[in-house]
């Protein structure tokens, strides 16, 4: 059981879900500014670990949003492709008889969704950037934890 002064999370995931992207960006900026780059005491290092964990939470929220958008766009592209292939092939068979290879119709359908494919590529690269940032912060947090352990070992007088 947590006391009133202890917070399990700085951010409530049920509320953050409804934040706008710019609100998340603003909170992330606040956390980045609050990071103590020249932390010397165990307390300062612990605050940095907490700060990094909160940064990871916010970046994780952005990753979830981008992943959701990516999945929706990918499904939409696949649906449009399949529909375009069906329409093109049906039209060909109606007008010309036996249809050529399915690859021909896939190429025609690909032209119809080229704009969506470009949007998907941009979304995918944004997703990759956030995942890289998450991994980078995770490595920094692990480094901070090791610094804390080393400092505690030095204080212990071994």
C-alpha positions as CSV (number, residue, x, y, z in Angstrom):
1,X,0.0,0.0,0.0
2,X,1.4,3.4,-0.9
3,X,1.3,6.3,1.4
4,X,-0.2,9.6,0.3
5,X,3.2,11.1,-0.5
6,X,4.3,8.2,-2.7
7,X,3.3,8.1,-6.4
8,X,3.4,4.9,-8.3
9,X,3.5,6.8,-11.6
10,X,4.2,10.4,-12.3
11,X,1.8,10.1,-15.3
12,X,-1.5,8.2,-15.2
13,X,-1.7,6.0,-18.3
14,X,-5.4,6.3,-18.4
15,X,-5.2,10.1,-18.6
16,X,-2.1,10.4,-20.8
17,X,-3.9,8.3,-23.4
18,X,-6.1,11.4,-24.1
19,X,-3.3,14.0,-24.2
20,X,-2.4,15.6,-27.5
21,X,1.0,15.0,-28.9
22,X,2.1,18.5,-28.1
23,X,1.2,18.0,-24.5
24,X,3.4,14.9,-24.3
25,X,6.2,16.9,-26.1
26,X,5.9,19.7,-23.5
27,X,6.0,17.2,-20.6
28,X,9.0,15.5,-22.1
29,X,10.8,18.9,-22.4
30,X,10.1,19.6,-18.8
31,X,11.7,16.2,-17.8
32,X,14.7,16.7,-20.1
33,X,15.3,20.2,-18.5
34,X,14.9,18.7,-15.0
35,X,17.6,16.0,-15.6
36,X,20.6,16.7,-13.4
37,X,23.6,16.2,-15.7
38,X,26.2,16.7,-13.0
39,X,24.6,14.5,-10.4
40,X,27.0,13.7,-7.6
41,X,24.9,12.4,-4.7
42,X,23.0,9.1,-4.7
43,X,19.8,11.1,-4.3
44,X,20.4,13.1,-7.4
45,X,21.3,10.0,-9.3
46,X,18.1,8.3,-8.1
47,X,16.1,11.4,-9.2
48,X,17.7,11.0,-12.6
49,X,16.7,7.4,-12.8
50,X,13.1,8.3,-11.9
51,X,13.2,11.2,-14.5
52,X,14.5,8.8,-17.2
53,X,11.8,6.3,-16.3
54,X,9.2,9.0,-16.8
55,X,10.8,10.0,-20.1
56,X,10.6,6.4,-21.2
57,X,6.9,6.3,-20.3
58,X,6.1,9.3,-22.4
59,X,8.2,8.1,-25.3
60,X,6.5,4.7,-24.9
61,X,3.1,6.4,-25.2
62,X,4.3,8.0,-28.5
63,X,5.5,4.7,-29.7
64,X,2.1,3.1,-29.0
65,X,0.3,5.9,-30.9
66,X,2.6,5.6,-33.9
67,X,2.3,1.9,-33.8
68,X,-1.5,2.1,-33.8
69,X,-1.4,4.6,-36.7
70,X,1.0,2.4,-38.6
71,X,-1.1,-0.7,-38.1
72,X,-4.3,1.1,-39.2
73,X,-2.6,2.6,-42.3
74,X,-1.0,-0.7,-43.2
75,X,-4.4,-2.4,-43.1
76,X,-6.0,0.4,-45.1
77,X,-3.3,0.0,-47.8
78,X,-3.8,-3.7,-47.9
79,X,-7.5,-3.3,-48.2
80,X,-7.2,-0.7,-51.0
81,X,-4.7,-2.9,-52.8
82,X,-6.9,-5.9,-52.7
83,X,-9.9,-3.9,-53.8
84,X,-8.0,-2.3,-56.7
85,X,-6.7,-5.7,-57.8
86,X,-10.2,-7.1,-57.8
87,X,-11.6,-4.2,-59.7
88,X,-8.8,-4.1,-62.3
89,X,-8.9,-7.8,-62.9
90,X,-12.7,-7.9,-63.2
91,X,-12.7,-5.0,-65.6
92,X,-10.0,-6.7,-67.7
93,X,-11.8,-10.0,-67.8
94,X,-15.0,-8.3,-68.8
95,X,-13.4,-6.2,-71.5
96,X,-10.6,-8.5,-72.8
97,X,-11.3,-12.1,-71.6
98,X,-8.6,-14.1,-70.0
99,X,-6.5,-11.9,-67.6
100,X,-2.7,-11.7,-67.5
101,X,-0.7,-12.6,-64.4
102,X,-1.8,-11.2,-61.1
103,X,1.5,-9.3,-60.8
104,X,0.2,-7.0,-63.5
105,X,-2.8,-6.1,-61.4
106,X,-0.7,-5.8,-58.3
107,X,1.4,-3.2,-60.1
108,X,-1.6,-1.2,-61.2
109,X,-3.0,-1.3,-57.6
110,X,0.3,-0.3,-56.2
111,X,0.2,2.9,-58.3
112,X,-3.2,3.7,-56.8
113,X,-1.9,3.5,-53.2
114,X,1.6,5.1,-53.8
115,X,0.7,8.2,-51.7
116,X,-0.5,6.0,-48.8
117,X,2.7,3.9,-49.1
118,X,4.8,7.1,-48.8
119,X,2.8,8.2,-45.7
120,X,3.4,4.7,-44.2
121,X,7.2,5.0,-44.9
122,X,7.3,8.3,-43.1
123,X,5.2,7.0,-40.2
124,X,7.5,3.9,-40.0
125,X,10.6,6.1,-39.8
126,X,9.0,8.2,-37.0
127,X,8.3,5.0,-35.2
128,X,11.9,3.9,-35.6
129,X,13.2,7.3,-34.2
130,X,11.1,7.0,-31.1
131,X,12.1,3.4,-30.6
132,X,15.8,4.4,-30.9
133,X,15.2,7.2,-28.4
134,X,13.6,4.8,-26.0
135,X,16.5,2.4,-26.2
136,X,18.9,5.2,-25.7
137,X,17.2,6.4,-22.6
138,X,17.0,2.9,-21.3
139,X,20.8,2.5,-21.7
140,X,21.3,5.9,-20.0
141,X,19.1,4.8,-17.1
142,X,21.0,1.5,-16.7
143,X,24.2,3.6,-16.6
144,X,22.7,5.8,-13.9
145,X,21.8,2.7,-11.9
146,X,25.3,1.3,-12.2
147,X,26.7,4.7,-11.0
148,X,24.4,4.5,-8.0
149,X,25.7,1.0,-7.1
150,X,29.3,2.1,-7.5
151,X,28.7,5.2,-5.3
152,X,27.0,3.1,-2.7
153,X,30.0,0.7,-2.8
154,X,32.4,3.6,-2.3
155,X,30.4,5.0,0.5
156,X,30.3,1.6,2.2
157,X,34.1,1.7,2.4
158,X,35.1,-1.4,0.6
